Amino acid sequence: MVHSNPRSTVILCPLTPTALFYGAQVDVCVADLHNCNSRSTCVADPETKSFRCECKSEYHATAAGSCIPVYTADREKEEQERQDEMTDIFNGVNITQMKTAAKWLIYKDRFSAEGDYMMAPQLRGDVEGLKQACMDLKVCIGFTSDGFLKSALAPFDKWKVATPGTGPFYALDIDYCASENKFHFCDWQLVCVPDGTQGPLFSCLTKRSAKAALKHLEMNHGRIAHNSLTLEGIS
């Protein structure tokens, strides 16, 4: 049973033969009862009597439903100024030097769906332009060919299979475990361990498995990749 007026709708839902639940259906956008954040706008849907959050013009929607900034020269400058207020050193590692010395790894059939930081629609398909944009942004460590700039990656076993025709995924060959939770999405109960090869970059392992992996790296490479992690560092 529904009772309506121009401003709201009251729905009577039967719970038992003798009891009814009353719920007021209002325009949550007008009443400011939505959960859209400052990067999006609440849009009412009169057909479903619900709402959706649409990204504002200066933001771009991700597959996960969040809104990330659209990359522009001005926005990059503002972001860089904000980053420059932070130290250039994370966990004893100079990020700028590490990125400058790194080479790009190319993955043609997989990509990290997590870690979207900015979107550069004007650079879709422009690999060199995307590389430059990523190098200009201190926290960027990779990108998709369609313009999503990444600030962190998921472990390789969590990567998604790329849709044919979308283009390769690019990631810097840096030590993703060097700055604690800055560049990876390892669960807090797991340890980030550099792979030591040009494959999956890093793995998220239990402490026991991490110790075994590090011993293997030391035996086969003579050192831990980029010297970011030691066996003594895993308690």
Secondary structure, 3 states (H helix, E strand, C coil): CEEECCCEEEEEEEEECCEEEEEEEECCCCCCCCCCCCCEEEEEECCCCEEEEEECCCEEECCCCCEEEECCHHHHHHHHHHHHCCCCEECCEEHHHHHHHCCEEEECCEECCCCEEEECHHHCCCHHHHHHHHHHCCCCCEEECCCEEECCECCHHHCEECCCCCCCEEEECCCCCCCCCCCECCCCCCEEEECCCCCCCEEEECHHHHHHHHHHHHHHHCCCHHHCCCHHHCC
